[in-house]
Amino acid sequence: MNCPTLANLLSGFFLRYLADERGVSPNTTASYRDSVKLLLQYTAKRLSRSVDRLAIEDLTSPLVLDFLADLETNRGNTTRTRNARLAAIQTFFRYVAGREPALAACCSPVLAIPAKKALHPVLGYLSEQELGQLLQVFERRGRVSAANIGDDHQLQYFHACEVNLIVLNFACRLRGTEVKLLPHDFAKTWITF
């Protein structure tokens, strides 16, 4: 039995599996495409071959590990980006192992590569003093803009909306995604002139 070429496996992965079977978003597909493209370019350069001459067997676990190290050292990628690239590559290898059992032995070492632990940034909240400083910046900005624009009433309205949203964020500890879900006229309900 002949195993499919790397090109056929890639076509099936991107055109059928991701799009039709998994229904992933175009952004996810683009991210996976970029990850696989970088891996193929790295492999071709490393093996002194053109990309169209590569086989699935060329994509070994040590080579993938070297590629991931190269992403961090030479390309300056963060650990999170490295892990995202690894996840995309492992999704491809999981697809290959499921579609072509004869290639499972080739895929399993790549699937066994662990993600690196990434440091999680500490997300803090503004103190009351920091909120006061932020509101002072808005107050100064509003005075300067009013002098430049001339339509003081309209500027006061937009300035009040901004300030109200900042105070709401502080009081409720909202995340950016939660603020995005607020109706557009939400801040208007608090404004009185």
C-alpha atoms as one frame of an Amber mdcrd trajectory, in Angstrom:
protein
   0.000   0.000   0.000   1.365   3.417  -0.969   1.257   6.134   1.655   0.041
   9.543   0.518   2.573  12.269  -0.096   3.108  15.105   2.332   1.416  17.432
  -0.158  -1.710  15.246  -0.238  -1.783  15.016   3.556  -1.486  18.789   3.857
  -4.240  19.355   1.284  -6.553  16.972   3.095  -5.744  18.581   6.434  -6.383
  22.169   5.372  -9.097  21.762   2.749 -11.195  18.965   4.186 -10.371  18.325
   7.812 -10.051  21.852   9.247 -12.649  23.505   7.049 -15.307  20.813   6.659
 -14.920  18.304   9.475 -13.790  20.555  12.318 -15.320  23.791  11.064 -12.554
  25.949  12.481 -12.540  29.691  11.910 -10.552  31.253   9.079  -8.232  32.817
  11.688  -7.447  29.409  13.188  -6.832  27.975   9.736  -4.479  30.857   8.931
  -2.615  30.345  12.203  -2.240  26.611  11.535  -1.139  27.340   7.969   1.536
  29.753   9.172   2.814  27.232  11.725   3.073  24.405   9.209   4.591  26.733
   6.614   7.315  27.819   9.039   8.017  24.190   9.949   8.275  23.174   6.287
  10.584  26.086   5.463  12.772  25.282   8.454  12.901  21.592   7.516  13.709
  22.307   3.857  16.541  24.627   4.848  17.858  22.191   7.440  17.789  19.209
   5.053  18.937  21.246   2.026  15.877  20.260   0.004  13.018  22.124  -1.564
   9.713  22.004   0.287   8.071  19.939  -2.477  10.684  17.190  -1.933   9.895
  16.727   1.769   8.146  13.637   3.113   6.196  13.188   6.327   9.048  10.997
   7.600  11.381  14.030   7.400   9.375  15.779  10.105  10.919  13.950  13.041
  10.520  14.735  16.706  14.121  16.027  17.106  13.646  18.263  14.076  10.365
  19.657  15.446  12.055  20.296  18.806  14.879  22.132  17.027  12.290  24.137
  15.091  10.522  25.120  18.302  13.833  26.151  19.884  14.614  28.184  16.767
  11.288  29.990  17.080  12.220  31.168  20.554  15.904  31.926  20.030  16.177
  33.242  16.471  12.665  34.513  15.808  12.121  35.867  19.329   8.792  34.097
  19.841   7.379  33.810  23.341   6.689  30.506  25.029   2.979  30.986  24.332
   3.601  31.440  20.611   5.865  28.408  20.609   3.139  26.364  22.290   0.538
  27.603  19.790   2.800  26.527  16.906   3.319  23.138  18.570  -0.437  22.698
  19.003  -0.995  23.380  15.295   1.747  20.919  14.289   0.392  18.269  16.643
  -3.111  18.741  15.246  -1.698  17.983  11.801   0.153  14.902  13.063  -2.963
  13.701  14.916  -4.862  14.021  11.628  -2.161  12.062   9.767  -2.072   9.287
  12.386  -5.861   8.956  12.255  -6.034   8.891   8.468  -2.967   6.788   7.775
  -2.345   4.186  10.511   0.836   3.123   8.708   2.290   6.526   9.643   1.254
   6.390  13.312   4.746   5.351  14.434   6.170   8.379  12.638   3.578  10.678
  14.254   3.614   9.493  17.856   7.003  11.012  18.852   5.872  14.445  17.634
   2.563  14.039  19.463   4.519  13.270  22.659   6.340  16.630  22.663   5.106
  18.506  25.735   4.120  22.140  25.770   6.468  24.411  27.661   5.262  26.014
  30.853   4.644  29.696  30.287   4.727  32.312  32.978   1.313  33.842  33.464
   1.413  37.604  33.854  -0.038  38.887  37.069  -3.129  40.864  36.224  -3.738
  43.493  38.808  -6.381  46.111  39.261  -6.028  49.849  39.544  -5.845  51.263
  43.027  -8.045  54.222  43.922  -4.999  56.462  43.626  -4.200  55.121  40.131
  -7.832  55.609  39.081  -7.657  59.212  40.295  -4.522  59.799  38.220  -6.177
  58.274  35.154  -9.259  60.459  35.551  -7.037  63.541  35.893  -5.510  62.714
  32.506  -8.997  62.544  30.989  -9.927  65.822  32.647  -6.839  67.577  31.229
  -7.402  66.002  27.806 -11.025  67.169  27.782 -10.039  70.790  28.496  -7.369
  70.799  25.773  -9.705  69.190  23.214 -12.528  71.610  23.990 -10.236  74.532
  23.267  -9.222  73.008  19.921 -12.616  71.784  18.684 -14.981  74.500  19.803
 -18.110  72.313  20.151 -17.904  72.049  23.912 -21.265  70.298  24.435 -20.510
  67.389  22.071 -17.029  67.022  23.524 -18.392  66.986  27.067 -20.741  64.181
  26.047 -17.957  61.983  24.623 -15.671  62.849  27.523 -18.393  61.895  30.033
 -18.930  58.557  28.242 -15.226  57.739  28.506 -15.027  58.687  32.161 -18.195
  56.741  32.997 -16.864  53.605  31.328 -13.580  53.897  33.227 -15.388  54.315
  36.542 -17.692  51.390  35.692 -14.688  49.203  34.845 -13.044  50.133  38.122
 -16.148  49.595  40.244 -17.179  46.285  38.654 -13.730  44.926  37.715 -14.932
  44.263  34.173 -12.794  42.572  31.564 -12.470  44.087  28.100 -14.727  41.431
  26.592 -17.438  42.273  29.107 -17.228  45.971  28.258 -17.557  45.130  24.555
 -20.874  43.408  25.295 -22.408  46.547  26.815 -24.984  48.303  24.607 -23.575
  51.307  22.730 -25.898  53.722  24.517 -25.152  52.304  27.976 -22.910  55.182
  29.082 -25.507  57.748  27.916 -27.897  56.750  30.688 -25.538  58.168  33.336
 -24.813  61.487  31.688 -26.547  64.662  32.786 -25.565  68.184  31.812
